[in-house]
Amino acid sequence: MKIGTWVFVIAILVFAIIFVACHVRIVNQSKSVVIERLGAYYKTWGTGVHFLVPFIDRVAMNISLKEHVVDFDPQAVITKDNVTMQIDTVVYFQVTDSKLYTYGVTNPMMAVENLTATTLRNIIGDLDLDGTLTSRDLINTQMRAILDEATDKWGIKVNRVELKNILPPREIQDAMEKQMKAERERREAILQAEGRKRSEILIAEGEKESAILRADAVKEQKIREAQGEAEAIALVQKAYADSLTVLSQADISDNVLKLKTLEALQKVADGQATKLIIPSEIQNLAGLLASAKEVTK
C-alpha cells in the first residue's frame, strides 16, 4: 500500500476518533443533562458516561442539582401604614425535575426573582411597620410556602427564604433611634430610682434595728439595775429583820434600851435640826447615868 493511502487512512481514523470523542459526554456528580432528539425532549442523563448520536441528539441544558443560593437586590415595598422600605431576600432552592426546569419556564432565575418580589409585596402589604420589623420568621415561612408551591411546576424546590436586610426610610430610622434612646433612658431612670429606694430602705431598716438594739440594751440595763436595787433592799431588810430577831431573842433590859435611845439621840443632835423632841422615857436619864457610874465603880 502506498504511503499516500496510509496517510489517508490514518487521517480518517483520527477524524473518526475525534468525532466520536466529541459526542461522548461524561456527566459529573450532582449534575444532569437534558437531551433532545430531533428537537423534542428525549431523556435526562444522570451521572456517568453517555453517547450523543451525531446530527440527531443535542444537549438542551446542563443543570446543577446542588442547592442554589440567590441573593436578590433590595425591593421597594409598602407596609399597611404606608411606610416605604427596602427589603432584600435570599432564596435557597434546588432543581428536583430537570425536564420541568428546562421547559417549564423561559428564565428560571428571573421567574424566581419576580415571584419573590411580588410575594414579598403582598405579605408586607398586610403588615404595619412594627409588625414587619418583628415578624421576620413569619414572613420567611409564608414566603417559602408560597414560592415552593408556585415553583413546583418548574421543577424547583424552595428550601428556605430569608429576609437579609430591612431598611426603613432615614426619618423612620432616626425616629426609631430616638425612641430606643428614650426607652433606654427611661429604664436607666427606673433602675436608679429603684436603687435609691432600695438603699434608703436598707438604711432605714438598719437604723430601725440599731434603735431597737439600743432600746433593748437600755431596757436590759434598767432591768438589771432594778433587780440589783431590789436585791440590795431585800438584803438590807433581811439584815434589819435578822437584827430585830436577834434583839428580840437577847431579852434586853430596859436600862440597855434607854442607853441605846441616848446614843440615837446623840446622833440626831449632831444633825442640822434646830428643835429636838426628847421622849419622856429619857427624863430619868440622869438617874441612869448615875447608876452607870456606880456600876463602873
Solvent accessible surface area in square Angstrom, and as a share of the most:
residue,aa,sasa,rsa
1,M,158,0.71
2,K,164,0.70
3,I,143,0.73
4,G,54,0.52
5,T,57,0.33
6,W,135,0.47
7,V,89,0.51
8,F,134,0.56
9,V,57,0.32
10,I,95,0.48
11,A,53,0.41
12,I,86,0.44
13,L,100,0.50
14,V,72,0.42
15,F,134,0.56
16,A,43,0.33
17,I,116,0.59
18,I,96,0.49
19,F,61,0.26
20,V,73,0.42
21,A,62,0.48
22,C,74,0.45
23,H,33,0.15
24,V,54,0.31
25,R,86,0.31
26,I,126,0.64
27,V,7,0.04
28,N,96,0.49
29,Q,138,0.62
30,S,34,0.22
31,K,83,0.35
32,S,6,0.04
33,V,12,0.07
34,V,0,0.00
35,I,0,0.00
36,E,15,0.07
37,R,79,0.29
38,L,143,0.71
39,G,64,0.62
40,A,61,0.47
41,Y,76,0.29
42,Y,87,0.33
43,K,85,0.36
44,T,52,0.30
45,W,13,0.04
46,G,37,0.35
47,T,82,0.48
48,G,27,0.26
49,V,105,0.61
50,H,49,0.22
51,F,101,0.42
52,L,10,0.05
53,V,46,0.27
54,P,27,0.17
55,F,189,0.79
56,I,73,0.37
57,D,11,0.06
58,R,133,0.49
59,V,38,0.22
60,A,28,0.22
61,M,63,0.28
62,N,110,0.57
63,I,5,0.02
64,S,28,0.18
65,L,63,0.32
66,K,126,0.53
67,E,85,0.38
68,H,52,0.23
69,V,93,0.53
70,V,29,0.17
71,D,76,0.39
72,F,13,0.06
73,D,99,0.52
74,P,72,0.45
75,Q,31,0.14
76,A,48,0.37
77,V,2,0.01
78,I,101,0.51
79,T,5,0.03
80,K,142,0.60
81,D,70,0.36
82,N,129,0.66
83,V,23,0.13
84,T,67,0.39
85,M,3,0.01
86,Q,74,0.33
87,I,0,0.00
88,D,12,0.06
89,T,1,0.01
90,V,18,0.10
91,V,0,0.00
92,Y,58,0.22
93,F,0,0.00
94,Q,64,0.28
95,V,7,0.04
96,T,95,0.55
97,D,54,0.28
98,S,12,0.08
99,K,91,0.38
100,L,71,0.36
101,Y,25,0.09
102,T,22,0.13
103,Y,100,0.38
104,G,36,0.35
105,V,32,0.19
106,T,139,0.81
107,N,65,0.33
108,P,13,0.08
109,M,65,0.29
110,M,109,0.49
111,A,17,0.13
112,V,1,0.00
113,E,57,0.25
114,N,82,0.42
115,L,40,0.20
116,T,3,0.01
117,A,9,0.07
118,T,66,0.39
119,T,6,0.03
120,L,0,0.00
121,R,106,0.39
122,N,105,0.54
123,I,14,0.07
124,I,0,0.00
125,G,32,0.31
126,D,108,0.56
127,L,36,0.18
128,D,64,0.33
129,L,21,0.11
130,D,100,0.52
131,G,17,0.17
132,T,0,0.00
133,L,47,0.23
134,T,113,0.66
135,S,23,0.15
136,R,93,0.34
137,D,116,0.60
138,L,90,0.45
139,I,0,0.00
140,N,21,0.11
141,T,84,0.49
142,Q,71,0.32
143,M,0,0.00
144,R,81,0.29
145,A,50,0.39
146,I,79,0.40
147,L,0,0.00
148,D,26,0.13
149,E,141,0.63
150,A,30,0.23
151,T,0,0.00
152,D,96,0.50
153,K,138,0.59
154,W,35,0.12
155,G,2,0.02
156,I,2,0.01
157,K,81,0.34
158,V,0,0.00
159,N,52,0.27
160,R,138,0.50
161,V,2,0.01
162,E,48,0.22
163,L,8,0.04
164,K,103,0.44
165,N,63,0.32
166,I,17,0.09
167,L,92,0.46
168,P,14,0.09
169,P,37,0.23
170,R,139,0.51
171,E,114,0.51
172,I,41,0.21
173,Q,46,0.20
174,D,53,0.28
175,A,54,0.42
176,M,56,0.25
177,E,88,0.39
178,K,146,0.62
179,Q,128,0.57
180,M,96,0.43
181,K,116,0.49
182,A,57,0.44
183,E,56,0.25
184,R,144,0.53
185,E,90,0.40
186,R,127,0.46
187,R,143,0.52
188,E,93,0.42
189,A,55,0.43
190,I,71,0.36
191,L,122,0.61
192,Q,93,0.41
193,A,46,0.36
194,E,95,0.43
195,G,39,0.38
196,R,141,0.51
197,K,127,0.54
198,R,139,0.51
199,S,52,0.34
200,E,113,0.51
201,I,62,0.31
202,L,91,0.45
203,I,102,0.52
204,A,57,0.44
205,E,82,0.37
206,G,37,0.35
207,E,111,0.50
208,K,130,0.55
209,E,107,0.48
210,S,41,0.26
211,A,47,0.37
212,I,84,0.42
213,L,122,0.61
214,R,149,0.54
215,A,59,0.46
216,D,74,0.38
217,A,62,0.48
218,V,73,0.42
219,K,124,0.52
220,E,78,0.35
221,Q,103,0.46
222,K,128,0.54
223,I,70,0.36
224,R,156,0.57
225,E,89,0.40
226,A,58,0.45
227,Q,101,0.45
228,G,36,0.35
229,E,113,0.51
230,A,58,0.45
231,E,112,0.50
232,A,52,0.40
233,I,107,0.55
234,A,58,0.45
235,L,121,0.60
236,V,95,0.55
237,Q,104,0.46
238,K,123,0.52
239,A,60,0.46
240,Y,129,0.49
241,A,51,0.39
242,D,65,0.33
243,S,49,0.32
244,L,83,0.42
245,T,67,0.39
246,V,94,0.54
247,L,91,0.45
248,S,90,0.58
249,Q,142,0.63
250,A,62,0.48
251,D,129,0.67
252,I,50,0.25
253,S,60,0.39
254,D,98,0.51
255,N,90,0.46
256,V,64,0.37
257,L,92,0.46
258,K,64,0.27
259,L,86,0.43
260,K,118,0.50
261,T,54,0.31
262,L,41,0.20
263,E,76,0.34
264,A,54,0.42
265,L,34,0.17
266,Q,119,0.53
267,K,155,0.66
268,V,81,0.47
269,A,54,0.42
270,D,116,0.60
271,G,47,0.45
272,Q,183,0.81
273,A,68,0.53
274,T,134,0.78
275,K,172,0.73
276,L,83,0.41
277,I,162,0.82
278,I,105,0.53
279,P,59,0.37
280,S,73,0.47
281,E,112,0.50
282,I,14,0.07
283,Q,139,0.62
284,N,107,0.55
285,L,37,0.19
286,A,76,0.59
287,G,42,0.40
288,L,25,0.12
289,L,78,0.39
290,A,53,0.41
291,S,59,0.38
292,A,51,0.40
293,K,133,0.56
294,E,116,0.52
295,V,127,0.73
296,T,119,0.69
297,K,191,0.81
